[in-house]
Structures are given as C-alpha cells and as structure tokens.
Amino acid sequence: AQPAPESDGAITYNDERYTRPFEWYFADPENLPPDLPPSERWLRQVLTPVLEAVYPQFPPDQKMNYTLFMKEEVAPESALTCTLIGMENEGKRHETWKEVVVLKDLQVV
C-alpha cells in the first residue's frame, strides 16, 4: 500500500498512523530531544548510529533531508520490530517514500 499524508501532518501506511518524529538523528547534545518511551529506547541505540553513518552531516548534500516518523502508538515491550516512514523530496515531482524497519533482537536496520 502507498503511504498517504494526512492534513494533520500524520502519515497513514498499512492502516497505521505515523505521527511521532524520530528526533535523535544528529541531535544537539546541548539540547537533546525528549527521550523515547522505555519500550522504544532500544530503537535510539540501534538506529541513530546507522543513520549518522549512512547520512553524515558533512558534506551537507549527504545529510538526510527528511524526517522519519514513528507510529502514533508506542510500541509495547514485546515488540521485536519498529517501522518508521518518511518522504524524500516532498512536494516535488520525484518524491520518494522511505520505510525503515529496525529489528530489536538482531540489532539491525
């Protein structure tokens, strides 16, 4: 199914709403975003270093230029995966949806 942006800024994909931005990609150490709920903190530890390695800050054209959104509902402690959705080139002719799946047990993206 194709993701669909909603008027309130949420993204609906596979009947799930994605509303919470993942704010830990190159987070300012002097002004850190609010921590994730306890059941999702593993996500920050697995995903952040991968994003920062694949999309480095410098040179600037390599930096990730879109936001990844987490599901509206907080993942339960028993969740083994977390899916995030984003859109590159939003509003342009060649916009591209991005789906990132992170596996808790294997610690892979």
N, C-alpha and C positions, 0 to 999 in steps of 0.2 A: 504494500500500500504506500502511496505517495504521502509524505508528511504534508500537513496543511496548517499554515499560520492562521491564528485567530485574531480578532480585533483587539483583544485584551493583551496581546503580546505572547500568549501561550502558543505552543505548537502541539497539534494532535497527531499522533502516529500510532498505528495499530491499536486504536481505541484508548490510548493513554495520553494524558496531558503532561507536557513538559513545561514547567514554569520557573524552575529554580536554576539560576545561572551558576555554573561551576567557576568560582572566583579565585581559585588557587593557582592558576597559570600565571607565572611571574608576579605573584602577589608582592606588594610593597612590604618589606619586613618591618618598616616603621608604622605601618597602618594595615595590619592583617585583617582579612575579611572574617566574619563570624565563622566559628568552627562548624563543621558538619555535625549532624546528629551522631551520637555514639555508634549507631548501627551502620553508618556510612563512612566513618573516619578512615577505614582501610582504603577507600577509594582515593582519597587525597594522597596517601603514601604510595599507591601504585601508579596512578595516572599522572600526577604532576611531573615527576622526573621524565616520563616518556614524552609528554607534550613539550617540555622545555628542551629536550634533546632533538626532537624531530622538527620543532618550530622554534629555533633560537631567536633571541631578541635582536642579535646583530648577525648579518646585516638586516636592517629593518624590513626589507622585502621578503625575508624568510619567516618573519613572525606570523603567528596565526592571527588572521584578521577577522575572526568571527567568534562568537560566544557559544560554548556548549551548554545545553540546558539539561538538567536532571528532571526526573519525573516529579510531578506535583506531590505525590505520596512518598513519604520517607520509606526507604527500604527496610524491611524487617531484619532482625539479627540473623535470621536463617537464610537470607538472600545470598546466592552464590554468584550472581552477576549484577551488573549495573549498566544500563544503556543510557547514553547521552545523545542528544540531537543538536545539530547546528546547521547553519546555512552560510556557505561561502558565496560572495558576490551577490548578496541580497539586493533585489530590485534591478539587477542587470539582466541582460539577455541570456547569459550563460550561468545563472545561479545554480549552485550545486549543493544538494543536501548531504550532510555528513552524519553518519551513525557510528558511534564509538561504543564498543562493548568491552567491558572490563570484567575479567574473571577473578573472583576473590581467592579461591583455593590455589589456582595456578599462578596468581600474581602476574597476569599478562593482560595486555591491551590488544 
